Every structure is written in structure tokens, then in C-alpha cells.
């Protein structure tokens, strides 16, 4: 089976370069279109419950304004880094997408929207708290309607 459209879900840092290099090599080998996606996951501001212990989502208007400004800033920074990284690999800006939301959900939604038949994601061993909470690649593998290739990033080199 030859892949026609590959979606590379990348972070804009060193590991993103490794992943994008491998995704581009696959796209070249198959003659496939390559799209790049970066997902910015923004935490919801938390405020103490009025009645005591615990936290509730939401906050005052100032907190929400600051959250919007922070999200805009994160998006702008991510776009600049991802477009710069993509440019190194000759990928045009129209093939680069930045989204806000949950990583796995946005990767799967983008793959379906783009008609991708292969998703390329990175994988690093989980340690500490991330072993309990961060399982993007596993969620993508289990929920995607297309093939998923998980690239081992720890200890990798281009």
C-alpha cells in the first residue's frame, strides 16, 4: 500500500526536527503529500471554590482575559517555530496547521479532515507524572481510522 497523505504531528523543538525529517523521508518514498500539525494544549484557569477546599474551572474576567492573551501568545509563538521548522524541510506554510485543544483529539480530527492515511507521531518513554497522564500517541493509535507510525524520539538522531 502506498500512502497518499501523511500527517506529521510535531512539537516545535529538537524532537520535532527528528520526527519531521522521518515523516518527510516517508512522504518522499511514497510520493505522498505531507501536512504538519502542532497542537497547543491550553490549561483552563482554576479558582478556589467559594465554600472551601478544591478548585473549580473558570475565574474572574481578568483571569479569562489573561488566558485569552496567553493563548494568543502561545499560538503565535508556536506558528513561528513550526513554520520555521517546516521551511527547513521545504514544506509550504499552507501545509502547516496549528490547533488549540487536546492533542490526541486534534490529531485525529485533522487526519480525518485532511484525508490522511498515515499519522506520524513521536514517542518518548513516560516518566514521573507523565506516566500517569500523558499518553497522546497511545490515544491516537487506538482512536485513529488510519495507520499510525510512532517514532521513538529518545536517543534518536536525524
FENDA-V858138 format. One record per residue. RES is the residue in three letters. SS is DSSP state (helix for helix, strand for strand, loop for the rest). BURIAL is I if it has 16 or more other C-alpha atoms within 10 Angstrom, else O. Layout:
RES,SS,BURIAL / RES,SS,BURIAL
//
This chain:
UNK,loop,O / UNK,loop,O / UNK,loop,I / UNK,loop,O / UNK,strand,I / UNK,strand,I / UNK,strand,I / UNK,strand,I / UNK,strand,I / UNK,loop,I / UNK,loop,I / UNK,loop,I / UNK,loop,O / UNK,helix,O / UNK,helix,I / UNK,helix,I / UNK,helix,I / UNK,helix,I / UNK,helix,I / UNK,helix,I / UNK,helix,I / UNK,helix,I / UNK,helix,I / UNK,helix,I / UNK,helix,O / UNK,helix,I / UNK,helix,I / UNK,helix,O / UNK,helix,O / UNK,helix,O / UNK,loop,O / UNK,loop,I / UNK,strand,I / UNK,strand,I / UNK,strand,I / UNK,strand,I / UNK,strand,I / UNK,strand,I / UNK,strand,I / UNK,strand,I / UNK,loop,O / UNK,loop,O / UNK,loop,O / UNK,loop,O / UNK,loop,O / UNK,strand,O / UNK,strand,O / UNK,strand,O / UNK,loop,O / UNK,loop,O / UNK,loop,O / UNK,loop,O / UNK,loop,O / UNK,loop,O / UNK,strand,O / UNK,strand,O / UNK,strand,O / UNK,loop,O / UNK,loop,O / UNK,loop,O / UNK,helix,O / UNK,helix,O / UNK,helix,O / UNK,helix,O / UNK,helix,O / UNK,helix,O / UNK,helix,I / UNK,helix,O / UNK,helix,O / UNK,helix,O / UNK,helix,I / UNK,helix,O / UNK,helix,O / UNK,helix,O / UNK,helix,I / UNK,helix,O / UNK,helix,O / UNK,helix,I / UNK,helix,I / UNK,helix,O / UNK,helix,O / UNK,helix,I / UNK,helix,I / UNK,helix,O / UNK,helix,I / UNK,helix,I / UNK,helix,O / UNK,helix,O / UNK,loop,O / UNK,loop,O / UNK,loop,I / UNK,loop,O / UNK,helix,O / UNK,helix,O / UNK,helix,O / UNK,strand,I / UNK,strand,I / UNK,strand,I / UNK,strand,I / UNK,strand,O / UNK,loop,O / UNK,loop,O / UNK,helix,I / UNK,helix,I / UNK,helix,O / UNK,helix,I / UNK,helix,I / UNK,helix,I / UNK,helix,O / UNK,helix,I / UNK,helix,I / UNK,helix,O / UNK,helix,O / UNK,helix,O / UNK,loop,O / UNK,loop,I / UNK,loop,I / UNK,strand,I / UNK,strand,I / UNK,strand,I / UNK,strand,I / UNK,strand,I / UNK,strand,I / UNK,loop,O / UNK,loop,O / UNK,loop,O / UNK,loop,O / UNK,loop,O / UNK,loop,O / UNK,helix,O / UNK,helix,O / UNK,helix,O / UNK,helix,O / UNK,loop,O / UNK,loop,I / UNK,helix,I / UNK,helix,I / UNK,helix,O / UNK,helix,O / UNK,helix,I / UNK,helix,I / UNK,helix,O / UNK,helix,O / UNK,loop,I / UNK,loop,O / UNK,loop,I / UNK,strand,O / UNK,strand,I / UNK,strand,I / UNK,strand,I / UNK,strand,I / UNK,strand,O / UNK,loop,I / UNK,loop,O / UNK,loop,O / UNK,loop,O / UNK,loop,O / UNK,loop,O
//
